[in-house]
């Protein structure tokens, strides 16, 4: 008589091969996810806004990309005394107009010279790039006025930006680290 065994050597080898295949599949999926996270992290932009503090004759409001990937500007807003100024619509992306607007609405009546760089929607900020958004190099009165405008709690600059993978962040104000937008 022949015994009818369910588990013979062929079925056992087949089952072990199946279990190894499933384990290999899960390992492959796990490694793929790690590689994807690494790839995203390798192009991470990190925008920060900083004031320079170089004596009484120089003032700069700088935008730095301290990340390792490019940043694409999505939106820029300036909040000044409970008023939201959308850079693209209100002043057409021109920081010079922004400074003039802030000067007109601040408590200073002095006119002075300064320089600005255009930071507007769609602009690419390369990794390691520094942009001097507003700068003055002429007098201590100019420096005091600009510091008063941009260092006060009345003025907040918000920049929304994205990575090449369209992950979005927002940086709000001077010396405030960016926050990822989910």
C-alpha positions as a Markdown table, in Angstrom:
| # | Residue | x | y | z |
|---|---|---|---|---|
| 1 | Unk | 0.0 | 0.0 | 0.0 |
| 2 | Unk | 1.0 | 3.4 | -0.8 |
| 3 | Unk | 0.9 | 6.1 | 1.8 |
| 4 | Unk | -0.6 | 9.4 | 0.8 |
| 5 | Unk | 1.6 | 12.1 | 2.3 |
| 6 | Unk | 0.6 | 15.7 | 1.9 |
| 7 | Unk | 4.0 | 17.1 | 2.6 |
| 8 | Unk | 6.5 | 15.5 | 0.4 |
| 9 | Unk | 10.0 | 16.9 | -0.4 |
| 10 | Unk | 8.9 | 18.7 | -3.6 |
| 11 | Unk | 6.1 | 20.5 | -1.9 |
| 12 | Unk | 8.4 | 21.5 | 1.0 |
| 13 | Unk | 11.0 | 22.9 | -1.4 |
| 14 | Unk | 8.3 | 24.7 | -3.3 |
| 15 | Unk | 6.9 | 26.3 | -0.1 |
| 16 | Unk | 10.4 | 27.4 | 1.1 |
| 17 | Unk | 11.1 | 29.0 | -2.3 |
| 18 | Unk | 7.7 | 30.8 | -2.1 |
| 19 | Unk | 8.5 | 32.2 | 1.4 |
| 20 | Unk | 12.0 | 33.3 | 0.2 |
| 21 | Unk | 10.4 | 35.0 | -2.8 |
| 22 | Unk | 7.9 | 36.9 | -0.6 |
| 23 | Unk | 10.7 | 38.0 | 1.7 |
| 24 | Unk | 12.7 | 39.2 | -1.3 |
| 25 | Unk | 9.7 | 41.1 | -2.6 |
| 26 | Unk | 9.2 | 42.9 | 0.8 |
| 27 | Unk | 13.0 | 43.6 | 1.0 |
| 28 | Unk | 12.9 | 45.1 | -2.5 |
| 29 | Unk | 9.9 | 47.3 | -1.7 |
| 30 | Unk | 11.6 | 48.5 | 1.6 |
| 31 | Unk | 14.8 | 49.3 | -0.3 |
| 32 | Unk | 12.9 | 51.2 | -3.0 |
| 33 | Unk | 11.2 | 53.4 | -0.4 |
| 34 | Unk | 14.6 | 54.1 | 1.3 |
| 35 | Unk | 16.1 | 55.1 | -2.1 |
| 36 | Unk | 13.1 | 57.3 | -2.9 |
| 37 | Unk | 13.4 | 59.1 | 0.5 |
| 38 | Unk | 17.2 | 59.5 | 0.0 |
| 39 | Unk | 16.6 | 60.9 | -3.5 |
| 40 | Unk | 14.1 | 63.5 | -2.2 |
| 41 | Unk | 16.4 | 64.4 | 0.6 |
| 42 | Unk | 19.3 | 64.9 | -1.8 |
| 43 | Unk | 17.5 | 67.8 | -3.5 |
| 44 | Unk | 16.0 | 69.4 | -0.3 |
| 45 | Unk | 15.9 | 73.3 | -0.5 |
| 46 | Unk | 16.1 | 75.2 | 2.7 |
| 47 | Unk | 15.2 | 78.9 | 2.4 |
| 48 | Unk | 16.0 | 81.3 | 5.2 |
| 49 | Unk | 15.7 | 85.1 | 5.6 |
| 50 | Unk | 18.4 | 86.9 | 7.5 |
| 51 | Unk | 19.4 | 90.5 | 8.3 |
| 52 | Unk | 23.0 | 91.5 | 8.1 |
| 53 | Unk | 24.4 | 93.4 | 11.1 |
| 54 | Unk | 27.6 | 94.9 | 9.6 |
| 55 | Unk | 28.0 | 98.2 | 11.5 |
| 56 | Unk | 25.9 | 101.3 | 11.2 |
| 57 | Unk | 26.6 | 102.0 | 7.5 |
| 58 | Unk | 25.4 | 98.7 | 5.9 |
| 59 | Unk | 22.0 | 96.9 | 6.0 |
| 60 | Unk | 21.0 | 93.8 | 4.0 |
| 61 | Unk | 17.9 | 91.7 | 4.1 |
| 62 | Unk | 19.1 | 88.4 | 2.5 |
| 63 | Unk | 17.5 | 85.3 | 1.3 |
| 64 | Unk | 19.6 | 82.2 | 1.5 |
| 65 | Unk | 19.1 | 78.7 | 0.1 |
| 66 | Unk | 21.0 | 76.7 | 2.7 |
| 67 | Unk | 19.7 | 73.4 | 1.3 |
| 68 | Unk | 21.2 | 71.0 | -1.2 |
| 69 | Unk | 18.6 | 71.4 | -3.9 |
| 70 | Unk | 17.0 | 74.3 | -5.8 |
| 71 | Unk | 13.9 | 76.1 | -4.5 |
| 72 | Unk | 11.1 | 77.2 | -6.8 |
| 73 | Unk | 9.3 | 80.3 | -5.4 |
| 74 | Unk | 5.5 | 79.7 | -5.3 |
| 75 | Unk | 4.3 | 82.7 | -3.5 |
| 76 | Unk | 5.6 | 85.7 | -1.5 |
| 77 | Unk | 3.6 | 87.8 | 0.9 |
| 78 | Unk | 4.6 | 90.5 | 3.3 |
| 79 | Unk | 2.5 | 91.3 | 6.3 |
| 80 | Unk | 2.8 | 94.8 | 7.6 |
| 81 | Unk | 0.7 | 96.2 | 10.3 |
| 82 | Unk | -2.2 | 93.8 | 9.7 |
| 83 | Unk | -2.1 | 94.3 | 6.0 |
| 84 | Unk | -1.1 | 91.4 | 3.7 |
| 85 | Unk | 0.8 | 92.6 | 0.7 |
| 86 | Unk | 0.9 | 89.9 | -2.1 |
| 87 | Unk | 4.2 | 90.6 | -3.9 |
| 88 | Unk | 3.0 | 89.4 | -7.3 |
| 89 | Unk | -0.3 | 91.2 | -7.4 |
| 90 | Unk | 0.1 | 94.3 | -5.3 |
| 91 | Unk | 3.6 | 95.4 | -6.3 |
| 92 | Unk | 4.2 | 93.2 | -9.3 |
| 93 | Unk | 7.1 | 91.3 | -7.9 |
| 94 | Unk | 9.2 | 94.4 | -7.4 |
| 95 | Unk | 10.9 | 94.7 | -4.0 |
| 96 | Unk | 11.7 | 98.3 | -4.8 |
| 97 | Unk | 7.9 | 99.0 | -4.8 |
| 98 | Unk | 7.6 | 97.1 | -1.5 |
| 99 | Unk | 10.2 | 99.2 | 0.2 |
| 100 | Unk | 8.6 | 102.4 | -1.1 |
| 101 | Unk | 5.2 | 101.1 | 0.1 |
| 102 | Unk | 6.6 | 100.3 | 3.5 |
| 103 | Unk | 8.3 | 103.6 | 3.7 |
| 104 | Unk | 5.1 | 105.4 | 2.8 |
| 105 | Unk | 3.2 | 103.5 | 5.6 |
| 106 | Unk | 6.0 | 103.7 | 8.2 |
| 107 | Unk | 6.6 | 106.7 | 10.5 |
| 108 | Unk | 9.7 | 107.9 | 8.5 |
| 109 | Unk | 9.6 | 110.7 | 6.1 |
| 110 | Unk | 13.2 | 110.5 | 4.9 |
| 111 | Unk | 14.1 | 109.5 | 1.4 |
| 112 | Unk | 17.2 | 107.5 | 0.8 |
| 113 | Unk | 19.0 | 105.2 | -1.6 |
| 114 | Unk | 18.9 | 101.5 | -1.5 |
| 115 | Unk | 19.0 | 98.6 | -3.9 |
| 116 | Unk | 16.7 | 95.6 | -4.3 |
| 117 | Unk | 16.6 | 92.2 | -6.1 |
| 118 | Unk | 13.5 | 90.8 | -7.7 |
| 119 | Unk | 12.2 | 87.8 | -5.8 |
| 120 | Unk | 8.9 | 86.7 | -7.4 |
| 121 | Unk | 6.8 | 83.7 | -8.2 |
| 122 | Unk | 8.4 | 81.2 | -10.5 |
| 123 | Unk | 12.0 | 82.3 | -9.7 |
| 124 | Unk | 14.5 | 79.5 | -9.0 |
| 125 | Unk | 16.9 | 79.9 | -6.1 |
| 126 | Unk | 19.9 | 77.6 | -6.6 |
| 127 | Unk | 21.4 | 75.6 | -3.7 |
| 128 | Unk | 23.9 | 77.7 | -1.9 |
| 129 | Unk | 22.6 | 81.0 | -3.5 |
| 130 | Unk | 22.3 | 84.2 | -1.5 |
| 131 | Unk | 20.1 | 87.0 | -2.7 |
| 132 | Unk | 20.2 | 90.4 | -1.2 |
| 133 | Unk | 16.5 | 91.3 | -1.3 |
| 134 | Unk | 17.0 | 94.8 | 0.1 |
| 135 | Unk | 20.4 | 96.6 | 0.8 |
| 136 | Unk | 21.6 | 100.0 | 1.8 |
| 137 | Unk | 25.2 | 101.1 | 2.0 |
| 138 | Unk | 25.1 | 104.8 | 2.4 |
| 139 | Unk | 24.1 | 106.2 | 5.8 |
| 140 | Unk | 23.3 | 105.2 | 9.3 |
| 141 | Unk | 19.9 | 106.9 | 9.0 |
| 142 | Unk | 19.0 | 104.6 | 6.0 |
| 143 | Unk | 20.3 | 101.5 | 7.9 |
| 144 | Unk | 18.3 | 102.5 | 11.0 |
| 145 | Unk | 15.1 | 103.0 | 9.0 |
| 146 | Unk | 15.4 | 99.7 | 7.1 |
| 147 | Unk | 16.2 | 97.8 | 10.3 |
| 148 | Unk | 13.2 | 99.4 | 12.0 |
| 149 | Unk | 10.9 | 98.3 | 9.1 |
| 150 | Unk | 12.2 | 94.7 | 8.7 |
| 151 | Unk | 13.2 | 93.9 | 12.2 |
| 152 | Unk | 10.0 | 94.9 | 13.8 |
| 153 | Unk | 7.2 | 92.6 | 14.7 |
| 154 | Unk | 5.0 | 94.7 | 12.4 |
| 155 | Unk | 6.7 | 93.2 | 9.3 |
| 156 | Unk | 6.7 | 89.5 | 8.3 |
| 157 | Unk | 7.9 | 88.1 | 5.0 |
| 158 | Unk | 6.3 | 84.8 | 4.0 |
| 159 | Unk | 7.9 | 82.8 | 1.2 |
| 160 | Unk | 6.2 | 79.6 | -0.1 |
| 161 | Unk | 8.5 | 77.4 | -2.2 |
| 162 | Unk | 8.8 | 73.9 | -3.5 |
| 163 | Unk | 11.5 | 71.3 | -4.4 |
| 164 | Unk | 11.8 | 69.7 | -7.8 |
| 165 | Unk | 9.6 | 66.9 | -6.4 |
| 166 | Unk | 6.9 | 69.6 | -5.7 |
| 167 | Unk | 7.2 | 69.2 | -1.9 |
| 168 | Unk | 6.2 | 72.5 | -0.4 |
| 169 | Unk | 7.6 | 74.6 | 2.5 |
| 170 | Unk | 7.0 | 78.0 | 3.9 |
| 171 | Unk | 9.4 | 80.3 | 5.7 |
| 172 | Unk | 7.9 | 83.1 | 7.8 |
| 173 | Unk | 10.1 | 85.9 | 8.8 |
| 174 | Unk | 13.6 | 86.7 | 9.6 |
| 175 | Unk | 15.6 | 83.9 | 11.3 |
| 176 | Unk | 12.6 | 81.5 | 11.3 |
| 177 | Unk | 13.3 | 78.0 | 10.0 |
| 178 | Unk | 11.0 | 76.8 | 7.2 |
| 179 | Unk | 8.1 | 74.5 | 7.8 |
| 180 | Unk | 7.0 | 71.7 | 5.5 |
| 181 | Unk | 3.4 | 72.1 | 4.2 |
| 182 | Unk | 1.6 | 68.8 | 4.0 |
